[in-house]
């Protein structure tokens, strides 16, 4: 189930990025909503590959997208990713999580000292939208 939920969250990141005027430059889910074009896997940013990279001419010109499931939020890897991505100058970091996990994500962000970081955004996705088994 986690893989399916993660893929759905990545798809939602792509929708949000496109709605905000970003072109999908790279994604680990290039089978979703990329106007039929193949896009590469995102490059490593600091220590990790994000789920999505978007670009646009207007600032912030780079969007770094990360999808996190309930179990992901408990991992040290997630904390590393958020710290690394939030340190990228000129980027907005968008994290998609199941809606029921928003409080836990805020707690992780607070624990990293990133609360109030202007370039860090949370996209809570209602679980009712997740595909059935």
Buried (B, 14 or more C-beta within 10 A) or exposed (E): EEEEBBBBBBBBBBBBBBEBEBBBBBBBBBEBBBEEEEBEBBEEBEEBBBBBBBBBEEEBEBBBBBBBBBEBBEEEEBBBBBBBBBBBEEBBBBBBBBEEBBEBBEEBBEEBEBEEBEBBBBBBBEEEEBEEE
